[in-house]
Amino acid sequence: MKLSKESIQSIDNYLKHEGFVYVDIRMEMVDHVANAVEEKMEVENLNFYDAFKSYMIAHKKEIMKQSKTDSKSQYSLHSIKHFLFFLAKPFNVVLGLLLFFVIKFGGINEFFSKAFTFGNLFFIIIMCLALFQVIYFHVYLKERFYYIEKLGGILAIIYYLQLFLSPTFKSTNSPYIFTVFSYVIIAYMFYFIKTVVKFNSFKKNYLYETK
């Protein structure tokens, strides 16, 4: 039995009221609860209200644990793990290999000099990403996304790691350093886009109102 948009909206509003402030975490939980309620309606021949009420009485404590994300911490092992799984996907790995050959044999280093290294470019890209992220999520959407928000600080760590490793490769424009950090930045952009697309799809298909 497929739940109506009104029912999905009710679940979303309930979870939002109960403290699920991060949209991506809430979307995952809405999907989980909706599937469980659908099954309960079919098996026990209940309407949505009774099935949802019965399910939440039995599982509310377990579900609420998912809302206890650490909003004060800049980093999250859960979000890092989520991103690493994304990095390891076959499409992204193939993209990384292609990127290496382009950087290695495409004369990319000719665009850099001692006055303007890859590190300088990397810093500019990170600042632009951070600024766009703040404006898009906090000003335009007015929503918070856990996985994206917690990965913001990771970009800063990557930048400083790049600075630390550069002397090891004797050049800030090493194709190996260039490939690794370019790969992470490009994958982060794809990850960012995927999150936004997933949110827009969820909003379009299930919700009337998200704010």
URFEN-V790601 format. One record per residue. N is the residue number from 1. RES is the residue in one letter. SS is DSSP state (@ for helix, = for strand, . for the rest). D_LAST is the distance of its C-alpha to the last C-alpha in Angstrom with 2 decimals. Layout:
N&RES&SS&D_LAST / N&RES&SS&D_LAST
This chain:
1&M&.&27.44 / 2&K&.&24.21 / 3&L&.&21.08 / 4&S&.&19.33 / 5&K&@&15.77 / 6&E&@&15.32 / 7&S&@&16.76 / 8&I&@&14.69 / 9&Q&@&11.47 / 10&S&@&13.32 / 11&I&@&14.17 / 12&D&@&10.76 / 13&N&@&9.63 / 14&Y&@&13.07 / 15&L&@&13.02 / 16&K&@&9.87 / 17&H&@&11.79 / 18&E&.&14.88 / 19&G&.&14.03 / 20&F&.&12.82 / 21&V&.&10.87 / 22&Y&=&11.93 / 23&V&@&10.26 / 24&D&@&13.81 / 25&I&@&15.38 / 26&R&@&12.97 / 27&M&@&13.59 / 28&E&@&17.25 / 29&M&@&17.25 / 30&V&@&15.53 / 31&D&@&18.28 / 32&H&@&20.88 / 33&V&@&20.16 / 34&A&@&19.88 / 35&N&@&23.25 / 36&A&@&24.83 / 37&V&@&23.81 / 38&E&@&25.09 / 39&E&@&28.33 / 40&K&@&28.68 / 41&M&@&28.29 / 42&E&@&31.02 / 43&V&@&33.39 / 44&E&@&33.26 / 45&N&.&32.65 / 46&L&.&29.73 / 47&N&.&26.89 / 48&F&@&23.29 / 49&Y&@&22.86 / 50&D&@&26.14 / 51&A&@&25.73 / 52&F&@&22.31 / 53&K&@&23.66 / 54&S&@&26.86 / 55&Y&@&25.30 / 56&M&@&23.08 / 57&I&@&26.14 / 58&A&@&28.11 / 59&H&@&25.71 / 60&K&@&23.17 / 61&K&@&25.12 / 62&E&@&25.32 / 63&I&@&21.64 / 64&M&@&20.63 / 65&K&@&22.88 / 66&Q&@&20.51 / 67&S&@&17.88 / 68&K&.&20.64 / 69&T&.&20.18 / 70&D&.&21.93 / 71&S&.&19.39 / 72&K&.&22.36 / 73&S&.&24.48 / 74&Q&.&24.37 / 75&Y&.&25.56 / 76&S&.&25.18 / 77&L&@&27.94 / 78&H&@&25.56 / 79&S&@&23.65 / 80&I&@&27.08 / 81&K&@&28.46 / 82&H&@&25.59 / 83&F&@&26.35 / 84&L&@&30.09 / 85&F&@&29.88 / 86&F&@&28.16 / 87&L&@&30.99 / 88&A&.&33.58 / 89&K&.&32.58 / 90&P&@&35.59 / 91&F&@&33.99 / 92&N&@&33.11 / 93&V&@&36.58 / 94&V&@&38.28 / 95&L&@&36.27 / 96&G&@&37.47 / 97&L&@&41.07 / 98&L&@&40.93 / 99&L&@&39.48 / 100&F&@&42.43 / 101&F&@&45.01 / 102&V&@&43.49 / 103&I&@&43.49 / 104&K&@&46.89 / 105&F&@&48.75 / 106&G&.&46.77 / 107&G&.&47.99 / 108&I&@&44.61 / 109&N&@&46.41 / 110&E&@&48.10 / 111&F&@&44.93 / 112&F&.&45.08 / 113&S&.&47.61 / 114&K&.&48.33 / 115&A&.&46.55 / 116&F&.&43.39 / 117&T&.&42.85 / 118&F&@&40.27 / 119&G&@&38.99 / 120&N&@&38.29 / 121&L&@&36.42 / 122&F&@&34.45 / 123&F&@&33.45 / 124&I&@&32.30 / 125&I&@&30.20 / 126&I&@&28.53 / 127&M&@&27.75 / 128&C&@&26.32 / 129&L&@&24.14 / 130&A&@&22.89 / 131&L&@&22.19 / 132&F&@&20.41 / 133&Q&@&18.29 / 134&V&@&17.23 / 135&I&@&16.54 / 136&Y&@&14.71 / 137&F&@&12.33 / 138&H&@&12.09 / 139&V&@&12.59 / 140&Y&@&11.48 / 141&L&@&8.61 / 142&K&.&7.75 / 143&E&.&7.77 / 144&R&=&11.01 / 145&F&.&13.46 / 146&Y&@&16.39 / 147&Y&@&19.12 / 148&I&@&18.67 / 149&E&@&18.23 / 150&K&@&21.30 / 151&L&@&23.32 / 152&G&@&23.11 / 153&G&@&26.00 / 154&I&@&27.94 / 155&L&@&28.40 / 156&A&@&30.18 / 157&I&@&32.37 / 158&I&@&33.26 / 159&Y&@&34.28 / 160&Y&@&36.57 / 161&L&@&37.92 / 162&Q&@&38.85 / 163&L&@&40.72 / 164&F&@&42.45 / 165&L&@&43.58 / 166&S&@&44.75 / 167&P&@&48.19 / 168&T&@&48.79 / 169&F&@&48.73 / 170&K&.&50.78 / 171&S&.&48.48 / 172&T&.&44.89 / 173&N&.&45.01 / 174&S&.&46.11 / 175&P&@&44.98 / 176&Y&@&44.08 / 177&I&@&41.79 / 178&F&@&40.43 / 179&T&@&39.69 / 180&V&@&38.05 / 181&F&@&35.69 / 182&S&@&34.99 / 183&Y&@&34.21 / 184&V&@&31.70 / 185&I&@&29.97 / 186&I&@&29.90 / 187&A&@&28.71 / 188&Y&@&25.88 / 189&M&@&24.86 / 190&F&@&25.03 / 191&Y&@&23.03 / 192&F&@&20.32 / 193&I&@&20.36 / 194&K&@&20.48 / 195&T&@&17.32 / 196&V&@&15.39 / 197&V&@&17.17 / 198&K&@&16.47 / 199&F&@&12.69 / 200&N&@&12.96 / 201&S&@&15.45 / 202&F&@&13.48 / 203&K&@&10.55 / 204&K&@&13.41 / 205&N&@&15.61 / 206&Y&@&13.73 / 207&L&.&10.27 / 208&Y&.&9.66 / 209&E&.&5.97 / 210&T&.&3.79 / 211&K&.&0.00
